[in-house]
Amino acid sequence: MMDTTLSQVKREYERYIGRKLLFVIFTSTLIIVVSGISATLGSYPISVSEVYSIILKCLVSNPESTKESIVWNLRVPRILLAIIAGAGLASSGAMTQGILRNPLATPYTLGISSAAGLGAAIAIILSKGIFVGKYIIIGNAFLFSLIPTFVILALARFKGATPETMILAGIAMMYIFSAITTILMYFAEPEAVKSAYFWMIGDLGKSSWEIIPMIFMSLLICFALLMWKAWDVNVMMISGDEVAKSLGVSPERERMFIMLVSAFLTASIISFTGTIGFICLVAPHICRIMIGGDYRYLLPASALFGGALLLTCDTIARTILAPVILPVGVVTNCLGGPMFLYLLIKRKKEYW
Amino acid sequence: MKIRIKGLEFSYDSIQALKDVTIDIYESEIVAVVGPNGSGKSTLLKCIDKILKPQRGIILINGKDLKDFSQIEIAKTVGYVPQVVKQLFPATVLEVVLMGRRPYLGWKCSKKDLEKVFAVLKLLNIENIAMRDFNELSGGQQQKVLIARALAQEPEVLLLDEPTANLDIKHQLEVMEVIKKIVKEKGITAIVAIHDLNLASRYADRIVMMRSGKVFAAGEPYKVLTPTNIEKVYGVRVKIIEFDGIMHIVPLDFP
């Protein structure tokens, strides 16, 4: 009798793991399919078969005609950037929620985005009239975005701040940085204000082959480091700090490490794209509703789903009002918000 | 001797929680730590598991100083069962218990680890709820799951922080029976912080009675749980009745 329940449970557990793997396969397929569709869409009329033959051709040789150049130098990098940015933002969001044990925590609630916004605004506004090298904006945004993280880590290290204090400190810094940005914008030239404002909404228009390898490497390394910590986050999220310690995990040390990696990953993405919000909050939660909280599966699933979501949103942003291209940040919020609400209402069991 | 605690002192910032605590604990016994709220029971448990680091005194486990244990070594020797709290994120029972294997795991979780988890679930008779969400369980079931997680660590010492708090009488007995069973079958030493003096006297081999951070009395239940001791420590007059060979503590009034 007993053993039949036990073998039943084992079978059920295998199915449970199988469902998780299935979700990962599904999201991977989704990315490939949406990429394929996205490459064929755009204001310049190129037929579907042409698009694919151009991509295949350009894999081995440089683009020659305008059509080739549009597909290979505009559409393909944009698709790749969408996938990479979505994956990176979703991974760091998932990890931040886990280590701070708070469903609302993301790198954004820790002040990263508003700090990056200030960094970009300073670069844009102070260099008005002069040609602004795009790398100055990117570099400045990147440097500024790491400030809140270091402040929070210092609080944790020297004042023993709890996760709750860390989040509150992050939100406080968010307000401080946006206030300074507002003051700057208030006194700046209209043109500079406009471009700073557009930077902050976030879009993928700055994609190019130059930046793809850089961001991709950052994603690859950070993701591997985060994946390596999947067990420790599981332990911290499920059991809390005291039990984590008794299970051989140092919660303070792991929290610092993971925060640093997530912040670096987020910063390296948003300094190129501007502050694309919401993906890092919503993608992990949707995956959690779908496949549960085990980070060994949740992290890759969130990354893939985040990539698919941002790519889908960007494809819509490019086509819905063509030839006008909407900033993708707007579309993520408009699409991700209702989707998340729907899942929250429809979910079968108590979530948290 | 399993655990020897000598001259242990611990303070939270300005409040001293443990003062000169000295206790010896033997192998394969249940020790109940009793005492009023704030008398240092939980702090004592956390010091034994090195969750808190005492300012003075030593703790020896199997004759080895706790300070010389690495965190992973402690995780393999001592299991800690906290009071039940609600989970913020969803997790199945199996996932919660699997965390107990963390000290043994590399990144990959092997079939062997899963088998051990299943064996523990079976030992505690909770394999039927393995795939349920932890938060949907009753308090008694949740407590058993947390005990299962600690057992998955394959510890020699089990520390339980008020395992019967918030449980109905059936589940209180069930949980205590489970502790008794694993102590007997696995030769584990269990240290239980507990409020219920009747449960303590019934299940513990020995009792440590604490008052404001100090050991007030220690020894066999009938020697420690006397009306005089209880009145001094809790400020409540009681009568002790023996019925069916089990002692019962009946509270009367305030002196």
Interface residues (C-beta under 8 A of the other chain):
Chain A: M2 T5 L6 V9 K10 E12 Y13 Y16 Q97 G98 R101 N102 P103 W228 A230 W231 N234 V235 M237 I238 S239 G240 E242 V243 K245 S246 L247 G248 V249 S250 R288 G292 G293 D294 K349 E350 Y351 W352
Chain B: K46 D49 K50 I51 Q71 I72 I74 A75 K76 V78 G79 Y80 P82 V85 Q87 L88 F89 P90 A91 T92 L94 E95 V96 M99 G100 R102 P103 L105 W107 L114 F118 L121 K122 E127 N128 A130 M131 D133 N135 E136 R149 Q153
